[in-house]
Amino acid sequence: MLIFSGKIPVRLNPFFILLIVLIGWLNTHSVLGTLIWMIVIFFSVLVHEYGHALTAVKFGQRAQIELFGLGGVTHRHGPPLKLWKDFLIVLNGPLAGFLLFLVAFQLLRMLGEQPMTPFIYAIEVLVRVNFFWTIVNLLPIQPLDGGHLLRILLEGVFGFRGVKISLFISVLVSAAISVLFFLIGAFIVGALFFIFTFESYRNWMSVLSVTDQDQNLQLQNRFKEAEEEMHHGNLEVAYQQFRALRDQVKEGVIFMSATENITQILNQFGKHKEAYDVLYPVRKKLSPEGFRLLHQLTFQIGKWEEAISFGNRTFQHYPNYETAVINALCHAILGEAKPAIGWLQTAVNEGLPNLEEILGKREFDHIRDNPQFQSLLDQLRAG
């Protein structure tokens, strides 16, 4: 990694150099042509990123440019900005590239028809690269600038719901463009837009449960304070704070996180039924850890068949001996020897440390005389 210090530091990733060498060679198949393309692309990307960075600095933020992969990115640090300032910072990247295109195009016109020289060829490449990249970069696809501009506009109109809409549009547009390029045989470009489609879809799914309230700094700080109380062992205080947050926000990430923390506290207080009643209505939105807790609570309040169903799902996402033991106990209580034995063997395979203690549990009394269970006991104890 090469780093050029200054008011706006520039970090140059070796992979970026490798990529522009490859682009230059594929377009010219000559050393001189490759060198020209390298210089043009490097200069164009740098101008584009400086469009972002200089605007950010103008608005009081710190900026750092990194050239890597398929282009560059401007990292910004500092106080949050109003949406219109964010919009200008994003817009000024492609605007800088478009101005570079206009300057190069005007210079080419002024030179008129002349014999092809390396200088003339470099100007032509400068025109082509900046025109093409400006158009592509303004497509409403994330992570392109056009996608970010659409996100800012829609967020200004619809709040955080606009972010979700912009990501959904990004999925549709990038998928359509990907299919188009695949159909015409441009597989590399098609694959690139397919990656954009996948990333947009992944981001869209990750924000579906996020609400405007989740972006509220005051609510975020209140949640952090409640977490600190919980970590310091002040469970009653933390419980009241999480409860107040949950009652206020009603939905979203803060709501779900507060809900899961409330049930953890209730579980520690031994209030298993109350914890279950809080967690069960939101079972479809639980994190893997939250669903694992629901599985344990369901067992503790004696809902054996439901606990088995929850355990099957929990084990798929997070294989562990605790889940396997609970399912084994549930099947044993129901008199189902074969699945109980299967889950018990699974628990051993997952590293069950206290086998003798588990085998002595009264829940297994329902199947203790079963020949298959006795055979398993002999095998486990012999092993």
C-alpha positions in Angstrom: 0.0 0.0 0.0 1.4 3.4 -1.1 0.4 6.4 1.0 0.8 10.0 -0.2 0.4 12.3 2.8 -1.1 15.8 2.7 -4.3 17.6 3.7 -6.2 14.9 1.8 -4.1 11.7 2.0 -4.2 9.3 -0.9 -3.7 5.5 -0.4 -2.8 3.5 -3.5 -3.6 -0.2 -3.5 -1.3 -2.3 -5.7 -4.4 -4.2 -7.0 -5.6 -0.9 -8.5 -2.4 -0.6 -10.4 -2.7 -4.2 -11.6 -6.2 -3.5 -12.8 -5.5 -0.4 -14.8 -2.5 -2.2 -16.4 -4.9 -5.0 -17.4 -7.5 -2.5 -18.8 -4.8 -0.7 -20.8 -3.3 -3.9 -22.2 -6.7 -5.3 -23.2 -7.5 -2.0 -25.1 -4.2 -1.5 -26.9 -2.0 -4.7 -26.7 1.0 -2.4 -26.7 3.3 -1.1 -23.9 2.9 2.6 -24.9 -0.8 2.3 -25.2 -1.0 0.5 -21.8 1.0 3.3 -20.2 -1.3 6.0 -21.7 -4.4 4.2 -20.4 -2.8 3.8 -17.0 -2.0 7.5 -16.7 -5.5 8.5 -18.0 -7.4 6.2 -15.7 -5.3 7.1 -12.6 -5.7 10.8 -13.3 -9.4 10.5 -14.0 -10.2 8.5 -10.9 -8.1 10.9 -8.8 -10.0 13.9 -10.2 -13.3 12.2 -9.5 -12.4 11.4 -5.9 -11.0 14.9 -5.3 -14.4 16.2 -6.3 -15.8 14.3 -3.4 -13.0 15.0 -1.0 -12.6 18.7 -1.5 -16.3 19.3 -1.0 -16.2 17.3 2.2 -13.3 19.4 3.5 -15.2 22.5 2.5 -18.1 21.4 4.7 -15.8 20.8 7.7 -15.0 17.1 7.4 -11.7 15.3 7.1 -11.2 13.2 3.9 -9.0 10.5 2.7 -8.8 9.0 -0.8 -8.2 5.3 -1.4 -7.6 3.9 -4.9 -8.3 0.2 -5.0 -10.2 -2.5 -6.8 -12.5 -1.1 -9.5 -11.9 2.6 -8.7 -11.7 4.7 -5.7 -13.5 5.7 -2.5 -13.4 8.8 -0.4 -13.5 8.1 3.4 -15.0 11.0 5.3 -14.7 11.7 9.1 -16.3 14.4 11.1 -19.6 15.7 12.3 -22.8 14.5 10.5 -23.9 16.7 7.7 -27.3 17.8 6.4 -28.6 15.8 3.5 -28.1 18.6 1.0 -24.5 18.8 1.9 -24.1 15.0 1.5 -25.8 15.3 -1.8 -23.3 17.9 -3.0 -20.4 15.8 -1.8 -21.6 12.8 -3.8 -22.6 14.8 -6.8 -19.3 16.6 -7.1 -17.4 13.4 -7.9 -19.1 12.7 -11.2 -19.4 16.4 -11.8 -15.6 16.7 -11.6 -15.3 13.8 -14.1 -17.7 15.4 -16.4 -15.9 18.7 -16.3 -12.7 16.8 -17.2 -14.5 15.3 -20.1 -15.6 18.8 -21.3 -12.1 20.2 -21.1 -10.6 17.2 -22.9 -13.3 17.3 -25.6 -12.8 21.1 -26.1 -9.0 20.6 -26.4 -9.5 17.9 -28.9 -11.7 20.2 -31.0 -9.2 23.0 -30.8 -6.4 20.7 -32.0 -8.5 19.8 -35.1 -7.5 17.0 -37.4 -3.9 16.1 -36.8 -1.8 12.9 -37.3 -2.2 10.5 -34.4 0.4 11.0 -31.7 0.6 9.7 -28.1 -0.6 13.1 -26.9 -3.6 13.1 -29.2 -4.4 9.5 -28.3 -4.2 10.3 -24.6 -6.7 13.2 -25.0 -9.0 10.8 -27.0 -8.8 8.2 -24.2 -9.4 11.0 -21.6 -12.6 12.0 -23.4 -13.9 8.4 -23.8 -13.1 7.3 -20.2 -14.6 10.3 -18.5 -17.8 10.3 -20.6 -18.3 6.6 -20.2 -17.6 6.6 -16.4 -19.7 9.7 -15.7 -22.8 8.0 -17.4 -22.3 4.7 -15.8 -21.6 6.2 -12.4 -24.8 8.1 -12.4 -26.9 4.9 -12.8 -29.3 4.5 -9.7 -27.3 1.6 -8.5 -25.4 1.3 -5.2 -22.5 1.5 -4.6 -22.3 3.9 -7.6 -22.7 7.6 -7.0 -26.1 7.6 -8.8 -27.3 5.1 -6.2 -26.2 7.2 -3.3 -27.7 10.4 -4.9 -31.0 8.6 -5.2 -30.8 7.4 -1.6 -30.2 10.9 -0.3 -33.1 12.3 -2.4 -35.5 9.6 -1.3 -34.4 9.8 2.3 -35.1 13.6 2.3 -38.6 12.9 1.1 -39.6 9.7 2.9 -37.1 9.5 5.8 -35.4 6.1 6.3 -38.1 4.4 4.2 -36.5 6.2 1.3 -33.2 4.3 2.0 -35.1 1.0 1.6 -36.8 2.2 -1.6 -33.5 3.3 -3.1 -31.9 -0.1 -2.4 -34.9 -1.9 -3.9 -34.6 0.2 -7.1 -30.9 -0.5 -7.1 -31.6 -4.3 -7.0 -34.1 -4.0 -10.0 -31.9 -1.8 -12.2 -28.7 -3.6 -11.6 -30.4 -7.0 -12.2 -31.9 -5.8 -15.5 -28.5 -4.4 -16.7 -26.8 -7.6 -15.6 -29.2 -9.7 -17.6 -28.9 -7.4 -20.6 -25.1 -7.7 -20.7 -25.2 -11.4 -20.3 -27.6 -11.6 -23.3 -25.3 -9.7 -25.5 -22.3 -11.8 -24.5 -20.5 -9.2 -22.3 -20.1 -11.6 -19.5 -17.5 -9.6 -17.5 -19.6 -6.5 -17.3 -22.7 -8.7 -16.6 -20.9 -10.4 -13.7 -19.9 -6.9 -12.3 -23.5 -5.8 -12.3 -24.6 -9.1 -10.9 -22.3 -8.4 -7.9 -23.9 -5.0 -7.6 -27.3 -6.7 -7.6 -26.3 -9.2 -4.9 -24.8 -6.4 -2.7 -27.8 -4.2 -3.1 -30.1 -7.1 -2.2 -28.1 -8.0 0.8 -28.1 -4.4 2.0 -31.9 -4.1 1.3 -32.6 -7.2 3.4 -30.4 -5.9 6.2 -32.4 -2.6 6.5 -35.9 -3.9 6.1 -36.4 -4.0 9.9 -34.7 -0.6 10.5 -37.0 2.3 11.3 -36.6 6.1 11.5 -36.5 5.7 15.3 -33.4 3.4 15.0 -31.6 6.4 13.5 -32.5 8.6 16.5 -29.2 9.4 18.4 -31.1 10.1 21.7 -32.8 6.7 21.5 -29.4 5.0 20.6 -27.8 6.6 23.6 -30.6 5.5 25.9 -30.1 2.0 24.7 -26.4 2.1 25.3 -27.0 3.4 28.8 -29.3 0.4 29.5 -26.7 -2.0 28.1 -24.1 -0.6 30.4 -26.4 -1.0 33.4 -27.0 -4.6 32.4 -23.2 -5.3 32.0 -22.5 -3.8 35.4 -25.1 -6.1 37.0 -27.8 -3.5 37.7 -30.4 -5.8 36.2 -33.5 -4.1 37.7 -32.4 -0.7 36.4 -31.6 -2.1 33.0 -34.9 -3.9 32.9 -36.8 -0.7 33.5 -34.8 1.2 30.9 -35.2 -1.4 28.2 -38.9 -1.7 29.0 -39.4 2.1 28.6 -37.5 2.0 25.3 -39.5 -0.9 24.0 -42.8 0.7 24.9 -41.8 3.9 23.2 -40.4 2.7 19.8 -42.9 -0.3 19.2 -40.8 -1.7 16.3 -37.4 -1.8 14.6 -33.9 -2.8 15.6 -33.9 -1.0 19.0 -37.3 -2.6 19.8 -36.0 -6.1 19.0 -32.7 -5.6 20.8 -34.5 -4.2 23.9 -36.9 -7.1 23.8 -34.2 -9.7 23.7 -32.3 -8.0 26.6 -35.5 -7.9 28.6 -36.1 -11.6 28.2 -32.4 -12.3 29.2 -33.0 -10.4 32.5 -36.3 -12.1 33.2 -34.7 -15.4 32.5 -32.0 -14.6 35.1 -34.7 -13.6 37.6 -36.2 -17.1 37.0 -39.4 -15.6 35.4 -39.3 -18.1 32.5 -43.0 -17.9 31.5 -43.0 -14.1 31.6 -39.8 -14.1 29.4 -41.5 -16.6 27.0 -44.6 -14.4 26.7 -42.4 -11.4 25.7 -40.3 -13.3 23.2 -42.9 -15.6 21.5 -44.9 -12.9 19.7 -41.8 -11.6 17.9 -40.2 -15.1 17.2 -40.1 -14.5 13.5 -37.8 -11.5 13.9 -35.4 -12.8 16.5 -31.7 -12.9 16.1 -30.1 -16.4 16.2 -29.1 -15.8 19.9 -32.6 -14.6 20.7 -34.2 -17.7 19.1 -31.8 -19.9 21.0 -33.1 -18.3 24.2 -36.7 -18.8 23.1 -35.9 -22.5 22.6 -34.5 -22.7 26.2 -37.5 -20.9 27.6 -40.0 -23.1 25.8 -38.3 -26.2 27.3 -38.3 -24.6 30.8 -42.1 -24.0 30.7 -42.8 -27.5 29.5 -43.9 -27.0 25.9 -42.0 -30.1 24.7 -43.2 -30.4 21.1 -42.8 -26.7 20.5 -39.3 -26.7 22.0 -38.3 -29.6 19.7 -39.5 -27.5 16.7 -37.6 -24.5 17.8 -34.5 -26.6 18.6 -34.4 -28.0 15.1 -34.3 -24.5 13.7 -31.8 -23.3 16.3 -29.4 -26.2 15.6 -29.4 -25.5 11.9 -28.2 -21.9 12.5 -25.9 -22.7 15.5 -25.0 -26.3 16.1 -24.2 -26.8 19.8 -24.5 -29.4 22.4 -26.9 -27.4 24.7 -29.6 -27.3 22.0 -29.1 -31.0 21.2 -29.4 -31.9 24.9 -32.7 -29.9 25.3 -34.1 -31.7 22.2 -33.0 -35.0 23.6 -34.7 -34.3 26.9 -37.9 -33.2 25.2 -38.1 -36.4 23.0 -37.4 -38.5 26.1 -40.2 -36.9 28.1 -42.6 -37.6 25.2 -41.4 -41.3 25.2 -39.7 -41.0 21.8 -36.6 -43.0 22.3 -35.1 -43.0 18.8 -35.0 -39.2 18.2 -33.9 -38.7 21.9 -31.0 -41.1 21.3 -30.1 -39.3 18.0 -30.0 -35.9 19.7 -28.0 -37.3 22.6 -25.4 -38.7 20.3 -25.4 -35.3 18.5 -24.7 -33.6 21.8 -21.8 -35.9 22.4 -20.4 -35.2 18.9 -20.7 -31.4 19.6 -18.5 -31.8 22.7 -20.9 -32.4 25.6 -18.6 -32.1 28.6 -20.8 -33.6 31.4 -22.2 -36.8 29.9 -22.8 -38.7 33.2 -24.7 -35.8 34.7 -26.9 -35.5 31.6 -27.5 -39.3 31.5 -28.7 -39.2 35.1 -31.4 -36.6 34.5 -34.9 -37.9 35.4 -36.3 -36.9 32.0 -34.5 -39.9 30.5 -36.4 -42.2 33.0 -39.2 -42.3 30.4 -37.0 -44.3 28.0 -34.3 -45.6 30.3 -35.5 -49.2 29.9 -35.5 -49.0 26.1 -33.0 -51.5 24.6 -31.7 -48.8 22.2 -31.1 -46.4 25.0 -29.4 -49.0 27.1 -27.2 -49.9 24.1 -26.2 -46.2 23.6 -25.4 -45.9 27.3 -23.1 -48.9 27.1 -21.4 -47.5 24.0 -20.9 -44.0 25.4 -19.6 -45.3 28.8 -17.3 -47.7 27.1 -16.0 -45.0 24.8 
